[in-house]
Amino acid sequence: MEKSKFLEAVEVIQTLLDDFIFKCDSRVKSTYFTREGNNKLNFKSTMLFMLNFVRKSLQFELDHFFEMFKNGEFAISKQGFSAARRKIKPEAFIKLHDTIVEWFYNKNDYKTFMGYRLCAIDASILEINNSKRLKDAYNSAKGTSVELARAMASTIYDIENNMIVKAKITKCTAAERDVAKQLIEMLKENGLKNDLLLFDRGYPSIDFFFYLVSVGVKFVIRIPKINYKKMIVPSLPDQFITFEKKKEKIQLRMLRFELDSGEEEVLITNLMDDSMDVQSFKSLYFKRWGIETKYDELKNKLQIQKFTGDTPASVEQDFYASMFLSNMASLVKQEADEMIAKEYEHEKLKHEYTVNTNILIGKLKDKLVQILLEKSQTMRITMYEKLMKEIIRNRSPKRPGRRYIRRDSLKANKNCLNQRPCI
């Protein structure tokens, strides 16, 4: 049996969680977590609790966690957990996420599109608890009769490998282009991987075109058809356009085609490859929809909006922990889908089959922490194989062409802290 990437990732995280330097770097103060033998919630157990898909009533989750992993020897109150989490920087969870991403791209073969790492960049508004301090930290969205605290998640998402490469939570009023630049700068720090970035029509501007060219990434951006109308030759579906800024010039390619709905779509790119015609770009840009389905998964299956705290630090901890958990779930899904494909490789089926992501995430609760705590490699493999059998049993057909529309209407916060199910 081929070695599991998920189990390799587990080993990477085990090493990090046991690393003394990581603990020191993650503490808010150097005096925290120095006498862990006397603490019910030490650094590692606090981190693991927050990586256990905490989505139900906080006290219920605490009781369940310590019953599962500490044999119910003692109980922890919500106040005790809050005191422990305040000692940990949100950067600890960013480090967890970045460590897995760096390991994945540097130590593994990964899927590409025409040799490019194909990524989409987009943002989505998140519900947070409607408190004054969170409104002050992240701003709010105003409707006709209500004003609610909101934050904005922005991500660089690898479409072919189903991995969140970079993520950032900001004020809901932050400019999407500015946050995109921050994400790309973060990407540069880790080393570009021949990236091809896809953007929706909220991002184009001449300044942004020049920035992307200066960074050295390839890009495809959808633009509103009224933009740069005077520069377009109506009879040419594929043409070159020169943009000028402070006496500097860049030449980009503009493509126009009709969607199935009859609406015209216009793209701007610095991909000059002659082998890619208009139809190729139509198919390429359709792949951007992957980030829309990823946000649907994050919100409705991983339930990232069920934050467990009412401070900016706790919101950041939960957000980056969820980004890490999303990638760990993606590793499991990739391996489970490969097993399903192998099982059906000689059969003619109407649909391809994939694992049920909702079931997968539910199965990972408790199981991920159990595997992370297990020191024996043999036992980890046994636990992993049992987990995979349970996940693969819950398969469902792929049905292409489905859409998940993100609604922009402002509604009352259904994820507030005092309305959590206990089961």
C-alpha positions as CSV (number, residue, x, y, z in Angstrom):
1,M,0.0,0.0,0.0
2,E,1.3,3.4,-1.0
3,K,2.2,5.6,2.0
4,S,-0.5,7.9,3.0
5,K,0.1,11.7,2.6
6,F,-2.4,12.3,5.4
7,L,-0.4,10.1,7.8
8,E,2.8,11.9,6.7
9,A,1.1,15.2,7.4
10,V,0.2,13.8,10.9
11,E,3.8,13.1,11.6
12,V,4.8,16.6,10.6
13,I,2.2,18.1,12.9
14,Q,3.1,15.7,15.8
15,T,6.7,16.9,15.5
16,L,5.6,20.6,15.5
17,L,3.2,20.3,18.5
18,D,6.0,18.6,20.5
19,D,8.6,21.2,19.5
20,F,9.7,23.3,22.4
21,I,10.6,26.3,20.2
22,F,7.2,26.2,18.6
23,K,5.6,26.4,22.0
24,C,7.8,29.3,23.1
25,D,7.1,31.2,19.9
26,S,3.4,30.6,20.3
27,R,3.1,31.9,23.9
28,V,1.8,35.4,24.5
29,K,4.2,35.7,27.4
30,S,7.4,33.7,28.2
31,T,6.0,32.8,31.6
32,Y,3.0,30.9,30.2
33,F,2.9,27.1,30.1
34,T,6.2,26.8,32.1
35,R,4.7,24.3,34.7
36,E,2.6,22.2,32.5
37,G,2.6,19.2,34.9
38,N,0.3,21.2,37.3
39,N,-2.1,22.5,34.6
40,K,-5.2,20.7,33.5
41,L,-5.0,22.5,30.1
42,N,-1.4,22.6,29.0
43,F,-0.2,24.1,25.6
44,K,-0.6,20.9,23.6
45,S,-4.0,19.9,25.0
46,T,-5.3,23.4,24.4
47,M,-4.1,23.3,20.8
48,L,-5.5,19.8,20.3
49,F,-8.9,20.8,21.7
50,M,-9.1,23.7,19.3
51,L,-8.3,21.3,16.4
52,N,-11.1,18.9,17.3
53,F,-13.8,20.6,15.1
54,V,-15.3,22.5,18.0
55,R,-18.7,23.5,16.7
56,K,-21.2,22.6,19.4
57,S,-21.9,24.1,22.8
58,L,-18.4,25.0,24.2
59,Q,-19.0,23.3,27.6
60,F,-20.4,20.2,25.9
61,E,-17.3,20.1,23.7
62,L,-14.9,20.5,26.7
63,D,-16.7,17.7,28.6
64,H,-16.6,15.4,25.6
65,F,-13.0,16.1,24.8
66,F,-11.7,15.4,28.3
67,E,-13.9,12.3,28.6
68,M,-12.5,11.0,25.3
69,F,-8.8,11.9,25.8
70,K,-8.3,12.3,29.6
71,N,-10.6,9.5,30.8
72,G,-12.8,12.0,32.5
73,E,-10.2,12.5,35.2
74,F,-11.1,16.2,35.6
75,A,-13.4,18.8,34.1
76,I,-12.6,22.1,32.5
77,S,-15.0,25.1,32.6
78,K,-15.5,27.5,29.7
79,Q,-13.7,30.1,31.9
80,G,-10.7,27.8,32.4
81,F,-10.5,27.2,28.6
82,S,-10.8,30.9,27.9
83,A,-7.9,31.6,30.3
84,A,-5.7,29.0,28.6
85,R,-6.4,30.1,25.0
86,R,-5.6,33.7,25.9
87,K,-2.0,32.5,26.5
88,I,-1.6,31.3,22.8
89,K,-1.0,33.6,19.9
90,P,-3.2,33.2,16.8
91,E,0.1,32.9,14.9
92,A,0.4,29.3,16.3
93,F,-2.5,28.2,14.1
94,I,-1.1,30.1,11.1
95,K,2.2,28.2,11.7
96,L,0.2,24.9,11.7
97,H,-1.5,25.8,8.4
98,D,1.7,27.1,6.7
99,T,3.7,24.0,7.9
100,I,1.3,21.6,6.2
101,V,1.2,23.7,3.0
102,E,5.0,24.0,2.8
103,W,5.4,20.3,3.4
104,F,2.7,19.4,0.8
105,Y,4.3,21.4,-2.1
106,N,8.0,20.8,-1.2
107,K,7.8,17.1,-0.4
108,N,5.1,15.7,-2.7
109,D,4.1,15.5,-6.3
110,Y,1.0,17.7,-6.8
111,K,-1.4,18.3,-9.7
112,T,-0.8,21.1,-12.1
113,F,-2.7,22.7,-15.1
114,M,-0.4,22.9,-18.1
115,G,2.5,23.0,-15.7
116,Y,1.0,25.8,-13.6
117,R,-0.2,25.6,-10.0
118,L,-3.7,26.8,-10.7
119,C,-5.1,29.0,-7.9
120,A,-8.1,31.2,-7.5
121,I,-8.2,34.3,-5.2
122,D,-11.4,35.5,-3.8
123,A,-13.0,36.8,-0.6
124,S,-16.2,36.0,1.3
125,I,-18.0,37.7,4.2
126,L,-18.2,35.8,7.5
127,E,-20.7,36.1,10.3
128,I,-19.1,36.8,13.7
129,N,-20.6,37.4,17.1
130,N,-22.5,40.7,17.1
131,S,-20.5,42.3,20.0
132,K,-19.2,45.9,20.2
133,R,-15.6,44.8,20.4
134,L,-15.8,42.6,17.3
135,K,-17.6,45.4,15.5
136,D,-14.7,47.7,16.4
137,A,-12.2,45.1,15.3
138,Y,-13.8,43.9,12.0
139,N,-16.5,46.6,11.3
140,S,-20.1,45.8,10.5
141,A,-22.5,45.4,7.6
142,K,-25.6,47.6,7.6
143,G,-29.0,46.6,6.3
144,T,-32.2,48.6,6.3
145,S,-33.0,47.8,9.9
146,V,-30.0,46.0,11.3
147,E,-26.3,46.4,11.7
148,L,-24.2,43.2,12.3
149,A,-20.6,42.5,13.0
150,R,-18.9,40.9,10.0
151,A,-15.4,39.9,9.0
152,M,-13.9,39.0,5.6
153,A,-12.1,35.9,4.7
154,S,-9.7,36.0,1.7
155,T,-7.9,32.9,0.3
156,I,-5.6,31.7,-2.3
157,Y,-7.1,28.3,-3.2
158,D,-5.3,25.6,-5.3
159,I,-8.1,24.3,-7.5
160,E,-6.4,21.2,-8.7
161,N,-5.3,20.0,-5.3
162,N,-8.1,21.3,-3.2
163,M,-5.7,23.1,-0.8
164,I,-6.0,26.5,0.8
165,V,-2.5,27.9,0.1
166,K,-2.9,31.2,1.9
167,A,-5.7,32.7,4.0
168,K,-6.3,35.9,5.8
169,I,-9.2,37.3,8.0
170,T,-9.7,41.1,7.8
171,K,-12.2,43.8,8.4
172,C,-15.3,43.3,6.3
173,T,-14.7,46.7,4.7
174,A,-11.2,45.9,3.5
175,A,-10.5,46.4,-0.2
176,E,-10.3,43.0,-1.8
177,R,-7.5,44.0,-4.2
178,D,-5.3,45.2,-1.2
179,V,-5.9,42.0,0.6
180,A,-5.1,40.0,-2.5
181,K,-1.8,41.8,-2.8
182,Q,-1.0,40.9,0.9
183,L,-1.8,37.2,0.1
184,I,0.4,37.3,-3.0
185,E,3.3,38.8,-1.0
186,M,2.8,36.0,1.6
187,L,3.0,33.6,-1.3
188,K,6.2,35.1,-2.5
189,E,7.8,34.7,0.9
190,N,7.3,30.9,0.6
191,G,8.4,30.8,-3.0
192,L,6.2,30.9,-6.1
193,K,5.4,27.6,-7.8
194,N,4.8,28.8,-11.4
195,D,1.5,30.1,-10.3
196,L,-1.5,30.9,-12.5
197,L,-4.0,33.0,-10.6
198,L,-7.7,33.4,-11.5
199,F,-9.7,36.4,-10.4
200,D,-13.4,37.4,-10.6
201,R,-14.6,40.8,-11.8
202,G,-14.2,42.5,-8.4
203,Y,-10.4,42.7,-8.9
204,P,-9.4,44.3,-12.2
205,S,-7.7,47.7,-12.3
206,I,-4.8,49.0,-14.3
207,D,-2.7,49.3,-11.1
208,F,-3.5,45.7,-10.2
209,F,-2.5,44.6,-13.7
210,F,0.9,46.3,-13.3
211,Y,1.3,44.8,-9.9
212,L,0.7,41.3,-11.1
213,V,3.1,41.7,-14.0
214,S,5.8,43.1,-11.6
215,V,5.4,40.1,-9.3
216,G,5.9,37.6,-12.1
217,V,2.8,35.5,-11.9
218,K,0.5,34.6,-14.7
219,F,-3.1,35.6,-14.3
220,V,-6.6,35.5,-15.8
221,I,-9.1,38.2,-14.7
222,R,-12.7,38.5,-15.6
223,I,-13.7,42.1,-16.2
224,P,-17.1,43.8,-16.6
225,K,-17.7,44.1,-20.3
226,I,-18.1,47.9,-20.0
227,N,-14.5,48.3,-18.7
228,Y,-12.0,49.4,-21.3
229,K,-14.8,49.5,-23.9
230,K,-13.0,52.1,-26.0
231,M,-9.9,49.8,-26.3
232,I,-11.8,46.8,-27.5
233,V,-12.2,45.9,-31.2
234,P,-15.7,44.5,-31.2
235,S,-15.0,42.1,-34.1
236,L,-12.0,40.4,-32.5
237,P,-12.7,37.8,-29.8
238,D,-8.9,37.5,-29.1
239,Q,-6.8,40.6,-29.2
240,F,-3.9,42.4,-27.5
241,I,-4.4,45.6,-25.6
242,T,-1.7,48.0,-24.3
243,F,-2.1,49.6,-20.8
244,E,0.0,52.6,-19.7
245,K,0.8,53.9,-16.3
246,K,3.3,56.7,-15.6
247,K,4.9,56.2,-19.0
248,E,5.3,52.5,-18.4
249,K,3.5,50.1,-20.8
250,I,2.4,46.5,-20.6
251,Q,0.7,44.5,-23.3
252,L,-2.1,42.1,-22.2
253,R,-4.4,39.7,-24.0
254,M,-8.2,40.2,-24.0
255,L,-10.6,37.4,-24.8
256,R,-14.4,37.6,-25.3
257,F,-16.8,34.7,-25.6
258,E,-20.5,33.9,-25.0
259,L,-21.6,31.8,-22.0
260,D,-24.3,29.2,-22.2
261,S,-26.7,31.8,-20.7
262,G,-26.0,34.1,-23.7
263,E,-24.2,36.6,-21.6
264,E,-20.8,37.8,-22.9
265,E,-17.7,37.2,-20.7
266,V,-14.5,39.2,-21.1
267,L,-11.1,38.1,-19.7
268,I,-7.8,39.8,-19.5
269,T,-4.6,37.8,-19.1
270,N,-0.8,37.8,-19.6
271,L,-0.9,34.2,-20.9
272,M,0.3,34.6,-24.5
273,D,0.4,30.9,-25.3
274,D,-0.8,30.5,-28.9
275,S,-1.9,27.0,-28.2
276,M,-4.6,28.4,-25.9
277,D,-7.6,29.7,-28.0
278,V,-10.8,31.3,-26.8
279,Q,-12.5,28.0,-26.0
280,S,-9.4,27.0,-23.9
281,F,-9.7,30.1,-21.8
282,K,-13.5,29.6,-21.4
283,S,-12.8,26.1,-20.0
284,L,-9.9,27.4,-17.9
285,Y,-11.9,30.2,-16.3
286,F,-14.8,27.8,-15.5
287,K,-12.4,26.2,-13.1
288,R,-12.5,29.3,-10.9
289,W,-15.8,28.1,-9.7
290,G,-13.9,25.7,-7.5
291,I,-13.3,28.5,-5.0
292,E,-17.0,29.2,-4.8
293,T,-17.7,25.6,-3.8
294,K,-14.8,25.7,-1.4
295,Y,-16.4,28.6,0.5
296,D,-19.7,26.7,0.5
297,E,-17.8,23.8,2.0
298,L,-16.1,26.0,4.6
299,K,-19.3,27.7,5.7
300,N,-21.9,24.9,5.5
301,K,-19.9,21.7,6.1
302,L,-16.8,22.8,8.1
303,Q,-19.0,25.5,9.8
304,I,-16.1,28.0,10.2
305,Q,-18.5,30.7,11.2
306,K,-19.2,29.0,14.5
307,F,-16.5,30.9,16.4
308,T,-15.9,29.9,20.0
309,G,-14.9,33.3,21.4
310,D,-15.8,37.0,21.4
311,T,-12.3,38.5,21.0
312,P,-10.3,39.3,17.9
313,A,-7.6,36.9,19.0
314,S,-10.1,34.0,19.5
315,V,-11.7,34.7,16.1
316,E,-8.3,34.5,14.5
317,Q,-7.4,31.3,16.3
318,D,-10.6,29.7,15.2
319,F,-10.3,30.9,11.6
320,Y,-6.7,29.7,11.0
321,A,-7.4,26.4,12.9
322,S,-10.3,25.9,10.4
323,M,-8.0,26.6,7.4
324,F,-5.6,23.9,8.7
325,L,-8.4,21.5,9.3
326,S,-9.8,22.1,5.8
327,N,-6.5,21.1,4.3
328,M,-6.2,18.0,6.5
329,A,-9.7,17.0,5.4
330,S,-8.6,17.6,1.8
331,L,-5.7,15.2,2.1
332,V,-8.1,12.5,3.4
333,K,-10.6,13.2,0.6
334,Q,-7.9,13.0,-2.1
335,E,-6.9,9.5,-0.8
336,A,-10.4,8.3,-0.4
337,D,-11.4,9.5,-3.9
338,E,-8.3,7.7,-5.3
339,M,-9.4,4.5,-3.6
340,I,-13.0,4.8,-4.9
341,A,-11.7,5.5,-8.5
342,K,-9.5,2.4,-8.3
343,E,-12.4,0.3,-7.1
344,Y,-14.5,1.4,-10.1
345,E,-11.8,1.7,-12.8
346,H,-13.0,-1.3,-14.8
347,E,-16.7,-0.5,-14.5
348,K,-18.8,1.7,-16.8
349,L,-20.7,4.1,-14.6
350,K,-23.1,6.9,-15.3
351,H,-21.4,9.1,-12.8
352,E,-18.0,9.2,-11.1
353,Y,-18.2,8.7,-7.3
354,T,-16.6,10.8,-4.6
355,V,-16.8,10.7,-0.8
356,N,-19.4,12.7,1.0
357,T,-17.5,15.7,2.4
358,N,-20.0,16.3,5.1
359,I,-19.7,12.7,6.4
360,L,-15.9,12.9,6.1
361,I,-15.6,16.0,8.3
362,G,-17.9,14.4,10.8
363,K,-15.8,11.3,10.9
364,L,-12.6,13.4,11.4
365,K,-13.9,14.8,14.7
366,D,-12.1,13.0,17.5
367,K,-10.4,10.7,15.0
368,L,-7.9,13.3,14.0
369,V,-6.9,14.1,17.6
370,Q,-6.7,10.3,18.4
371,I,-4.3,9.8,15.5
372,L,-2.3,12.9,16.4
373,L,-1.9,11.6,20.0
374,E,-1.0,8.0,18.9
375,K,2.8,7.4,19.2
376,S,2.8,4.0,17.5
377,Q,3.1,4.1,13.7
378,T,1.4,0.7,13.4
379,M,-1.5,1.8,15.5
380,R,-1.8,5.1,13.5
381,I,-2.0,3.0,10.2
382,T,-4.7,0.7,11.7
383,M,-6.7,3.7,12.9
384,Y,-6.3,5.4,9.5
385,E,-7.4,2.3,7.5
386,K,-10.5,2.0,9.7
387,L,-11.3,5.7,9.2
388,M,-10.9,5.3,5.4
389,K,-13.3,2.4,5.3
390,E,-15.9,4.4,7.1
391,I,-15.5,7.4,4.8
392,I,-15.4,5.4,1.5
393,R,-18.6,3.6,2.5
394,N,-20.4,7.0,2.4
395,R,-19.8,7.8,-1.3
396,S,-22.0,9.8,-3.6
397,P,-22.1,10.5,-7.4
398,K,-20.5,13.6,-8.8
399,R,-23.2,15.7,-10.6
400,P,-21.5,18.3,-12.8
401,G,-23.1,21.7,-13.4
402,R,-24.3,22.4,-9.9
403,R,-24.0,26.0,-8.6
404,Y,-23.7,27.4,-5.1
405,I,-24.7,31.1,-5.1
406,R,-23.3,33.2,-2.3
407,R,-26.1,35.4,-1.0
408,D,-25.2,39.0,-0.1
409,S,-28.4,39.9,1.8
410,L,-27.8,40.8,5.5
411,K,-29.6,38.5,7.9
412,A,-29.6,38.0,11.7
413,N,-26.6,36.2,12.9
414,K,-27.5,32.5,13.1
415,N,-24.0,31.6,14.5
416,C,-24.1,33.8,17.7
417,L,-22.4,32.4,20.8
418,N,-25.5,31.7,22.9
419,Q,-27.4,29.6,20.3
420,R,-25.3,26.5,20.0
421,P,-26.7,22.9,19.8
422,C,-25.4,20.6,22.5
423,I,-25.6,17.5,20.4
